Amino acid sequence: MTRLAAPSCHCPHLPDRRGLLRSFGLGGALIGLNVLPLARAFAAEGTDALLLNCIDYRLTGATTSYMTQNQMAGKYDQVVLAGAALGAKNDKFPDWGKTFWDHVQVALDLHHIHKVVIIDHRDCGAYKVILGKDLAANPKEEFDVHAVQMRSLRTDIVKKYPALGVEMKLMALDGSVEIVT
């Protein structure tokens, strides 16, 4: 069985696993013991946000790059739903909304997030499937429809969790991002 390595946390204020062991003077004495849960507990303290984005494979790298460029690397949890904001709030797939809210609560309970970052994207197939309309041909209408959906979700988030901030973005297929207010 192949065992995958746990992702490393690049939080400048937190020691890595080796640094953590050295700081306790335990070094080689704990080789073979599973200290990863302890390291993960420390890493969770740096979590700032829950990112909601779409499943679209075309934007996986661009989304990660955007979060990194905005000093969010290692500081966010992530929930991925087809359509992002629309996935979290629609009548066609209501269980997706329940999943979103469950993730928000878990992120609050475990990682004490301060905000939700919503990144929808242009040419989104989920908007075609759920709304039955191809919006890509009219960029202004496409922006407006995404903005209405994200604002509606933001209203629900703030109503349920008044202390949480909400950031809303619309990503183009080239990775550029427009802020939605």
C-alpha positions as CSV (number, residue, x, y, z in Angstrom):
1,M,0.0,0.0,0.0
2,T,1.3,3.4,-1.0
3,R,1.2,6.0,1.8
4,L,0.8,9.6,0.9
5,A,2.8,12.2,2.8
6,A,0.7,14.8,4.7
7,P,0.8,18.2,3.2
8,S,3.1,20.6,4.9
9,C,2.0,23.8,6.5
10,H,3.9,26.9,5.3
11,C,2.7,29.1,8.2
12,P,5.7,31.3,9.2
13,H,4.6,31.6,12.8
14,L,4.3,27.8,13.3
15,P,7.2,25.3,13.6
16,D,7.2,22.4,11.3
17,R,7.0,18.9,12.8
18,R,10.8,18.6,13.2
19,G,11.0,22.1,14.7
20,L,8.2,21.2,17.0
21,L,10.0,18.1,18.2
22,R,13.3,20.0,18.6
23,S,11.6,22.7,20.6
24,F,10.4,20.1,23.1
25,G,13.9,18.4,23.1
26,L,12.3,15.1,22.0
27,G,14.0,14.7,18.6
28,G,15.0,11.1,18.0
29,A,13.2,9.8,21.1
30,L,9.9,10.1,19.4
31,I,10.9,8.6,16.0
32,G,8.2,6.2,15.1
33,L,5.5,7.8,17.2
34,N,2.7,9.5,15.4
35,V,3.0,13.2,16.2
36,L,1.2,14.3,13.1
37,P,-2.1,14.9,14.9
38,L,-0.3,17.3,17.2
39,A,1.2,19.1,14.3
40,R,-2.2,19.3,12.6
41,A,-3.7,20.8,15.7
42,F,-1.1,23.5,15.7
43,A,-1.6,24.1,12.0
44,A,-5.3,24.5,12.4
45,E,-4.8,27.6,14.6
46,G,-3.6,29.4,11.4
47,T,-6.8,28.8,9.5
48,D,-8.5,32.0,8.6
49,A,-11.2,31.2,6.0
50,L,-13.3,28.6,4.3
51,L,-13.0,28.7,0.5
52,L,-16.0,27.7,-1.5
53,N,-15.2,27.1,-5.1
54,C,-16.4,25.0,-8.1
55,I,-15.3,21.5,-9.1
56,D,-14.2,22.7,-12.6
57,Y,-10.8,21.1,-13.2
58,R,-9.8,24.0,-15.5
59,L,-9.4,26.4,-12.5
60,T,-7.9,24.2,-9.8
61,G,-4.4,25.6,-10.2
62,A,-5.6,29.1,-10.8
63,T,-7.7,29.0,-7.6
64,T,-4.7,27.8,-5.5
65,S,-2.5,30.4,-7.1
66,Y,-5.0,33.2,-6.4
67,M,-5.2,32.1,-2.7
68,T,-1.4,32.0,-2.4
69,Q,-0.9,35.4,-4.1
70,N,-3.4,36.8,-1.5
71,Q,-1.3,35.5,1.4
72,M,-3.8,32.7,2.1
73,A,-1.6,29.7,1.5
74,G,-2.0,27.3,4.5
75,K,-4.7,29.5,6.0
76,Y,-7.9,28.1,4.6
77,D,-10.2,25.1,4.5
78,Q,-11.9,24.3,1.3
79,V,-15.3,23.0,0.2
80,V,-15.8,22.3,-3.5
81,L,-19.3,22.2,-5.0
82,A,-20.3,22.3,-8.7
83,G,-21.3,25.9,-9.2
84,A,-19.7,27.2,-6.0
85,A,-22.3,29.7,-4.7
86,L,-25.1,28.2,-6.9
87,G,-24.1,24.8,-5.7
88,A,-24.6,25.9,-2.1
89,K,-28.0,27.4,-2.8
90,N,-30.3,25.8,-5.3
91,D,-33.5,23.8,-5.5
92,K,-32.2,21.2,-7.9
93,F,-29.6,19.7,-5.6
94,P,-30.7,20.8,-2.0
95,D,-28.4,18.3,-0.3
96,W,-25.4,20.3,-1.6
97,G,-26.6,23.3,0.5
98,K,-26.8,21.1,3.6
99,T,-23.2,19.9,2.9
100,F,-22.0,23.5,2.6
101,W,-23.6,24.6,5.9
102,D,-22.2,21.5,7.6
103,H,-18.7,22.4,6.4
104,V,-19.1,26.0,7.6
105,Q,-20.0,24.8,11.0
106,V,-17.1,22.3,11.1
107,A,-14.7,25.0,10.0
108,L,-15.9,27.3,12.7
109,D,-15.8,24.6,15.4
110,L,-12.4,23.2,14.5
111,H,-10.5,26.0,12.9
112,H,-12.3,29.2,14.1
113,I,-12.5,30.7,10.6
114,H,-13.2,34.4,10.3
115,K,-14.6,34.5,6.8
116,V,-15.9,32.6,3.8
117,V,-14.3,33.2,0.4
118,I,-16.6,32.4,-2.5
119,I,-15.0,32.0,-5.9
120,D,-17.4,31.4,-8.7
121,H,-16.1,31.3,-12.3
122,R,-17.1,32.2,-15.8
123,D,-18.3,29.6,-18.3
124,C,-19.6,27.5,-15.4
125,G,-21.3,24.3,-16.5
126,A,-23.2,24.0,-13.3
127,Y,-25.0,27.3,-14.0
128,K,-26.0,25.7,-17.4
129,V,-27.2,22.5,-15.7
130,I,-29.0,24.1,-12.8
131,L,-30.4,27.3,-14.4
132,G,-30.7,25.9,-17.9
133,K,-29.0,28.9,-19.5
134,D,-25.6,29.4,-21.1
135,L,-24.4,32.7,-19.8
136,A,-20.9,32.7,-21.3
137,A,-22.1,34.5,-24.5
138,N,-23.0,37.6,-22.6
139,P,-20.3,38.6,-20.1
140,K,-22.3,41.3,-18.4
141,E,-25.3,39.1,-17.8
142,E,-23.0,36.3,-16.7
143,F,-21.4,38.6,-14.1
144,D,-24.8,39.8,-12.9
145,V,-26.2,36.3,-12.5
146,H,-23.2,35.2,-10.5
147,A,-23.3,38.3,-8.4
148,V,-26.9,37.9,-7.5
149,Q,-26.3,34.3,-6.5
150,M,-23.2,35.1,-4.4
151,R,-25.0,38.1,-2.7
152,S,-27.9,35.8,-1.8
153,L,-25.5,33.3,-0.3
154,R,-23.6,36.1,1.5
155,T,-26.9,37.3,3.0
156,D,-27.6,33.8,4.3
157,I,-24.1,33.4,5.8
158,V,-24.2,36.7,7.6
159,K,-27.7,36.0,8.9
160,K,-26.7,32.7,10.3
161,Y,-23.1,33.7,11.4
162,P,-23.0,37.5,11.8
163,A,-19.4,37.5,12.8
164,L,-18.2,35.9,9.6
165,G,-16.9,38.1,6.8
166,V,-17.7,37.1,3.2
167,E,-15.5,37.8,0.2
168,M,-16.9,37.2,-3.3
169,K,-15.0,36.8,-6.5
170,L,-15.7,35.8,-10.1
171,M,-12.7,34.1,-11.8
172,A,-12.2,34.0,-15.6
173,L,-10.8,31.0,-17.3
174,D,-7.5,32.7,-17.6
175,G,-7.3,33.0,-13.8
176,S,-8.0,36.7,-13.6
177,V,-10.4,37.7,-10.8
178,E,-13.2,40.3,-10.5
179,I,-14.4,41.4,-7.1
180,V,-18.1,41.1,-6.5
181,T,-19.5,43.6,-4.0
